[in-house]
Amino acid sequence: MPRKTICPPRNFCYSDAMSKMTFQKMHGLGNDFVVVHADKGAFAAEQVKHIANRRRGIGCDQLLVIEPAQKQGADIFMRIYNPDGTEAQACGNGTRCVAHYWMRENGKDECIIETVAGLLACHRAANDMVQVDMGVPRLGWQDIPLAEEKDTLHLGVMSGELHDPVAVNVGNPHTIFFVDNVDRVDVAGLGSQVERHVLFPDRTNVEFAQVQGPEKIRVRVWERGTGVTQACGSGACATMVAAVRRGLTGRKAEIILDGGSLFLEWRAEDDHVLMTGPAAYVFSGEIE
């Protein structure tokens, strides 16, 4: 059983003859994470499911594991587990949280986080926010990936209002539907259906987006392997790219999620997506 303690945030450690592990509970706009230090491949799927369980474990949208960097130039490696035990390639909100922790603990204003999707440059921004360079989005049908060749700007996978989404990969796959009123969308019902559509062999994250102005988009999220979440950083990035490709916004926009706002820029000079937003501590503790 998890136990809250008064351990200060910097005390990531094992205790009691290696039988317990300390953790940090953090969140980015309500998208919540359990953050731990561990060796490579330290967690089996059943362990991840237990930790992520909101009744019998700590509870989280993702488990983030800080491991030693594998590539030259990186400060740390971040492994991402979904609550169902599967491993994710990218997590924008989680990257901000881990960057915030690492920079604070090491007295730095910038860091490089390695993930299975590549290296992510992070630095402190104004108002105690963190900015992450999420890199260049991938837009080809094989990059998403899709099960067959299609125009990623016009997929046409469903019927009715939700019939013509955009596909974007920002380290993980996203499918974005632009709608007139996002609050009327059955996010759980439609999101779960689209996630496992035959067009997506690796499944997909799903965003429902309502453009509210040339620099403002309201977004609700269904995360692959997780479900409805308060926010999704990579989903916000994918939505920004999709909106620009459709000619709906400029290259800078506020993305308003259920948990709050992220600030996005798809930089014209190098096609890199910059994501800026908050990261917060909730509590620390230890788990067997």
C-alpha positions in Angstrom: 0.0 0.0 0.0 1.3 3.5 -0.7 2.1 5.7 2.2 2.3 9.5 2.2 5.3 10.8 4.1 7.0 14.2 4.8 10.0 13.3 2.7 11.3 16.5 1.0 11.0 16.4 -2.8 14.7 15.9 -3.4 14.8 12.6 -1.5 14.4 10.2 -4.3 15.8 7.0 -2.8 15.3 3.3 -1.9 14.9 2.5 1.8 14.4 -0.5 4.1 16.9 -2.7 2.5 15.7 -1.9 -1.0 12.1 -2.9 -0.2 10.6 0.6 -0.7 10.9 3.2 -3.4 10.2 6.9 -2.9 8.1 8.8 -5.4 6.9 12.2 -6.3 3.3 12.9 -7.3 3.3 15.8 -9.9 0.9 17.2 -12.4 0.7 19.4 -15.4 -2.7 21.1 -15.7 -4.3 18.1 -13.8 -2.6 15.5 -16.0 -1.0 13.7 -13.1 2.1 11.5 -12.8 4.0 9.4 -10.4 7.7 10.1 -10.9 10.4 7.7 -9.7 14.1 6.9 -10.2 14.9 3.3 -11.3 17.1 1.2 -13.4 16.2 0.4 -17.0 13.3 -2.0 -17.3 12.5 -1.9 -13.6 8.7 -2.2 -13.9 6.6 -5.0 -15.2 3.1 -4.2 -16.5 1.3 -5.5 -13.4 3.5 -3.2 -11.2 2.6 -0.2 -13.3 -1.1 -1.1 -13.2 -0.9 -1.3 -9.4 0.9 2.0 -9.0 -1.5 3.8 -11.4 -4.7 2.4 -9.7 -6.5 5.2 -8.1 -8.1 3.0 -5.4 -5.5 0.5 -4.6 -2.3 2.3 -5.6 -1.1 5.9 -5.8 -3.1 6.8 -8.9 -1.9 8.6 -12.0 -2.4 9.1 -15.7 1.2 7.9 -16.3 4.2 6.5 -14.4 7.4 8.4 -15.3 10.6 6.7 -14.6 13.9 8.6 -14.6 16.8 6.5 -15.8 20.4 7.2 -16.7 20.8 8.9 -20.1 21.7 6.6 -22.9 22.7 9.1 -25.5 25.5 11.7 -25.4 24.2 15.1 -24.6 21.2 14.0 -22.6 21.0 14.7 -18.9 18.5 11.9 -18.1 16.3 9.3 -19.9 12.5 9.4 -19.2 10.5 6.2 -19.6 6.7 6.6 -19.8 4.2 4.0 -18.8 0.4 4.2 -19.3 -1.9 2.9 -16.6 -2.6 -0.3 -18.6 1.1 -1.2 -18.4 2.0 -0.3 -22.0 4.9 2.0 -22.7 4.3 5.4 -24.4 6.7 7.2 -26.7 6.0 10.8 -25.6 4.3 12.9 -22.9 4.5 16.7 -23.1 3.0 17.4 -19.6 5.2 14.7 -18.1 8.3 16.1 -19.8 7.6 19.5 -18.2 7.2 17.9 -14.8 10.4 15.9 -15.0 12.3 18.8 -16.4 11.0 21.1 -13.6 12.1 18.5 -11.0 15.5 17.9 -12.5 16.4 21.6 -13.0 15.4 22.4 -9.5 17.3 19.6 -8.0 20.5 20.5 -10.0 20.2 24.2 -9.9 19.9 24.5 -13.6 17.7 26.5 -16.0 17.8 24.0 -18.8 18.2 20.3 -19.5 18.0 17.7 -22.2 15.6 14.8 -21.6 16.0 11.7 -23.7 12.9 9.6 -24.6 12.3 6.7 -27.0 11.0 9.4 -29.4 14.2 11.4 -29.2 15.9 14.2 -27.3 13.8 17.1 -25.9 15.4 20.4 -25.0 13.7 22.0 -21.9 14.3 25.4 -20.2 12.7 27.6 -17.6 10.3 30.2 -18.9 8.5 33.2 -17.4 6.1 32.8 -14.5 7.8 29.6 -13.3 6.7 27.7 -16.4 8.7 25.2 -18.4 9.2 25.3 -22.2 9.8 22.1 -24.1 11.0 21.9 -27.7 9.0 18.9 -28.9 10.8 18.7 -32.2 9.5 18.5 -35.7 6.1 16.8 -36.2 5.8 13.9 -38.6 3.0 14.1 -41.1 3.4 11.2 -43.5 0.9 8.3 -43.3 3.7 5.8 -42.5 4.9 8.1 -39.7 1.7 8.2 -37.8 1.5 5.2 -38.6 -1.6 4.3 -40.6 -2.6 0.8 -41.8 -3.0 2.1 -45.3 -1.9 5.1 -47.4 -4.2 8.1 -46.7 -3.9 11.9 -46.8 -3.2 12.7 -43.1 -4.8 16.1 -43.5 -8.2 14.5 -44.4 -8.5 11.0 -42.9 -12.2 10.4 -43.2 -12.5 7.6 -40.6 -16.0 8.3 -39.1 -19.4 9.6 -40.1 -21.5 12.7 -39.2 -19.8 15.7 -37.8 -16.8 13.7 -36.8 -15.8 12.4 -40.2 -12.6 14.2 -41.3 -9.8 14.3 -38.7 -6.2 15.2 -39.1 -3.4 12.8 -38.1 -0.1 14.1 -36.6 2.8 12.3 -34.9 4.7 14.4 -32.3 6.6 11.4 -30.9 3.3 9.5 -30.5 0.2 9.3 -32.8 -2.7 11.8 -32.6 -6.0 12.1 -34.4 -7.6 15.5 -34.2 -11.3 16.3 -34.9 -12.3 19.9 -35.4 -15.9 20.5 -34.1 -18.3 23.4 -33.6 -18.9 22.7 -29.9 -16.4 20.6 -28.1 -18.4 20.4 -24.9 -21.1 18.5 -26.7 -18.8 15.7 -27.8 -18.9 12.3 -26.1 -15.1 12.2 -25.5 -15.1 8.8 -23.8 -17.4 7.1 -26.2 -15.9 8.4 -29.4 -12.4 8.6 -28.1 -12.3 4.9 -27.2 -13.8 4.0 -30.5 -11.3 6.0 -32.6 -8.3 4.9 -30.5 -8.7 1.3 -31.6 -9.9 1.9 -35.2 -8.4 -0.5 -37.7 -6.7 2.5 -39.4 -4.3 2.8 -36.4 -2.1 -0.3 -35.9 -0.5 1.2 -32.8 -3.7 2.8 -31.7 -4.0 6.6 -31.4 -4.6 9.5 -29.0 -7.7 11.5 -29.9 -8.3 15.2 -29.6 -11.6 17.1 -30.1 -10.8 20.8 -30.9 -12.9 23.9 -31.2 -11.2 26.9 -32.8 -12.3 30.0 -30.8 -10.1 32.5 -32.6 -6.9 32.9 -34.6 -4.8 32.3 -31.5 -7.1 30.2 -29.3 -8.3 26.6 -29.4 -10.4 24.7 -26.9 -9.4 21.0 -26.7 -10.6 17.9 -25.0 -8.6 14.7 -24.9 -8.8 10.9 -25.0 -5.3 9.5 -24.3 -4.3 6.1 -25.7 -4.0 3.6 -22.9 -5.3 6.0 -20.3 -8.7 7.5 -21.2 -10.1 11.0 -20.7 -7.5 13.3 -19.1 -7.5 16.9 -17.9 -4.7 17.8 -20.3 -2.3 16.3 -22.9 0.8 18.2 -23.8 1.6 16.2 -26.9 -2.0 16.4 -27.9 -1.9 20.2 -27.6 1.1 20.2 -29.9 -0.6 17.9 -32.4 -3.7 20.1 -32.4 -1.6 23.2 -33.0 0.0 21.6 -36.0 -3.3 20.3 -37.3 -5.0 23.8 -37.0 -2.1 25.4 -38.9 -2.2 22.8 -41.7 -6.0 23.4 -42.0 -5.5 27.1 -42.2 -7.6 27.6 -39.0 -5.0 29.5 -36.9 -1.7 31.2 -37.0 1.5 29.5 -35.8 1.0 30.6 -32.2 -2.0 29.8 -30.0 -3.3 29.2 -26.5 -4.6 25.7 -26.2 -7.3 25.6 -23.6 -7.7 22.1 -22.1 -10.0 20.9 -19.3 -7.1 21.4 -16.8 -5.9 24.8 -18.0 -3.9 26.4 -20.8 -0.8 25.6 -22.7 1.0 28.0 -25.0 2.1 26.6 -28.4 4.2 27.8 -31.3 5.0 25.9 -34.5 8.1 27.7 -35.5 8.2 28.5 -39.2 12.0 28.7 -39.5 12.7 25.1 -38.5 9.2 23.4 -38.0 9.9 22.8 -34.3 6.9 22.8 -31.9 7.5 24.7 -28.7 5.2 24.0 -25.8 5.1 26.2 -22.6 3.1 25.5 -19.5 3.2 24.9 -15.7 4.4 21.9 -13.7 3.4 21.3 -10.0 4.3 19.0 -7.1 1.4 17.3 -5.2 3.1 15.2 -2.5 6.0 12.8 -2.0 5.9 9.3 -0.4 7.1 5.7 -0.6 5.7 2.5 -2.0 6.7 -1.1 -1.5 
